């Protein structure tokens, strides 16, 4: 069974790779049944300005929830306030 430090590290490293960012900050962790919910703060380039092709140093502060099992496998991740649409 994984401890909280191992889970935090696994979630942070996964999100760095998935989002192609250098820094993330774990701001919360909770074990719910046999799964960990990790909240991570990420500063990302402003997507609207980026889509316009404008050079900017403006960054958005986004919070992601990463779900990790006891085997340190990431089961899902999602930006808070973002709704997934499936068809």
Rosetta blueprint (number, residue, H / E / L):
1 X L
2 X L
3 X L
4 X H
5 X H
6 X H
7 X H
8 X H
9 X H
10 X H
11 X H
12 X H
13 X H
14 X H
15 X H
16 X H
17 X H
18 X H
19 X H
20 X L
21 X L
22 X L
23 X L
24 X L
25 X E
26 X E
27 X E
28 X E
29 X E
30 X E
31 X E
32 X E
33 X L
34 X L
35 X E
36 X E
37 X E
38 X E
39 X E
40 X E
41 X E
42 X E
43 X E
44 X E
45 X E
46 X L
47 X H
48 X H
49 X H
50 X H
51 X H
52 X L
53 X L
54 X L
55 X L
56 X L
57 X L
58 X L
59 X E
60 X E
61 X E
62 X E
63 X E
64 X E
65 X E
66 X E
67 X E
68 X E
69 X E
70 X L
71 X L
72 X L
73 X L
74 X E
75 X E
76 X E
77 X E
78 X E
79 X E
80 X L
81 X L
82 X L
83 X L
84 X L
85 X L
86 X L
87 X L
